[in-house]
Amino acid sequence: MKTSKDSINLTVTSTQTKLLIVEDNRDHWILIQGILSRCLPTATLVHTAGFQETINLLVEKQTQEWELPKLMIIDLYLPTYQEGLQLVRHIKAMDSPVSHIPILMLSASANSTDITSAYQAGVAAYMLKPVIEQDWLTNFQSICEYWYNTITLPPTYYHL
């Protein structure tokens, strides 16, 4: 059971958090940005749109643990299925602490092969992109509740 002290620490952690959203669809990025800004108003949202841009950012921030995201939300189709999976595999093959950052895969695909492949590549969760805006809000409120109020993520440390 969490004490009030734990809640205070959690609030401090969530206000300092960074989320990396990898989404190549500009309309989806704008929607996600708006919803996450409501769910985690003090979080820093970082956006990339593809494989190389994401890897470059993570390599640049790799030794600056305070700059690394606490959670990555990655679209499966960037714009292809292979590119999204390749990105997850590449991240999971990187050195710690980058390889330990949880990845939530976001996709419009309910195909069981896509879902299985994403988990095999190393994602922590797979979420279907909703069709209705209210469902986006509901789903992201659940994500924020789970990742920032229910579980405890380990601290991020760079190891020489």
N, C-alpha and C positions, 0 to 999 in steps of 0.2 A: 504494500500500500504506500502510496506517495504521501509525504508530509507536505505541509505548507512551505517548508524550506525547499523541498524538491521542486515545487511549482515555481518558486521564485527563480531557482537556478534554470529551470526549463524555459521560463520566459526570457531570461537573459540570453540563453543559447539561441532561442528561436529569433530573437531580434537581431542577432549578429549573423544569422545564417545566410548562406548563398545557395541558390538553386541554379543549376545549369539546365536550360531547356534547349534541346536540339530539335528544331522543327523547320522544315523547308517550306511549308505552306504558310505564307504571310498571314492569311486570314485566321488560320488556326493559332498562330503565334499571338496575334492581337487578342483573340478570345482567351487564350490561356493566360496571357499577361494580365488582362483585366480581372479574371477570376482569382488568380493567385495573389494579386494585389489586394483583393478583398479578404482572402483567407489568411494571408500572412503579410499584413500591411507594412511591416518594418523589415521584411526580408529583401535581400538584393537579388533581383532576377537577372541572370546573365543568359543571353540568347546567342546561339550559333545556328547556322542553317545547313551545315554539311560536314562530311567526314574530316577533310583536311583542316578546316577552320576550327573544329572541335579539338582535334589532336594538337594543333598548334597552341591553342589556349591552355590545354592541360599540361603540355610540356613546359610552357612559359611559367605556369603557376605551381608546378610540381614541388619545388623546394620552398614555397611560401604557403605553408599550411593554412594560414589565416585567409588566403585568397582562394583556396579550393572550395568547391561546392560541397555541401553536406549530402546532397541528393541530386541525381541526374535524371531528367525525364527526357527520353529519347524516342522520337518517332521511328517506327520500323522501316517505313519506306522513305528513303532519303536521296533521291526519289525512288530508288529500287530497294527491294527486299534484301538483296545481297549487300548493299551498302550499309544499311542499318545494322545487320548482323555483323558485318565486318568491323564496324565501329565498336560495337559492344565487345567483340573478341579482342580487338586491339587495346581497348581500355583495360580489360581484365588481364592482359599480358604485360601491361605497364608496371613499373615499380610501385611499391607501396609509398605513399598512402593513396595514390590515384586508383590503383586496382581494387581498393577496398571500399570505395564510394559506392553506395547502393544505386542501382539503376532500375528505374521504372520504365518499362517499354510501353509506349502508347501507339495504338494502331487502329485503323478502321477494319482490319482483317480479323475475322473470327475463325479463320482457317486453322484447324488443329495442327497442321504441319508448321505454320508460322508460329503458333504459340509454343509448341514443343521446341522448335529450333531456338526461339528466344531464350527459353529457360536453359537449354543446353549451352547456349553461349554465355550465360552467367547473369541474366537479369534477376532481380529480387522479386519483381512483380510485373504482371502484364495486364494492361487496362485497355478495354475497347473504347475508341473515341465515340462519345455519344452523338446522337443526331440532333437532339433538342438542347437549346442553350441551358435550360433549367437543369437538365441532366449533367451537363458539364459542371455546373456549379455544385450540385450535390456530390458528384464524384470527387471533385477537387477538395471539397470540404472534408470528405472522408479521408482523402490522402493526407491532408494537413493534420487532421486529428490523429491519424495513425502514426505518421512519421515524426510529428513534433510534440504530441501530447501523450501518446500511449507507449511507445518504445523508447529506448535509450540508445542513441548511436554512440559508438566509441569516439574518443577524441582523435583528431587527425594529427599525426606526427610524421615528420620527415626523418628517415633514418639514413645516416651517411654510410 
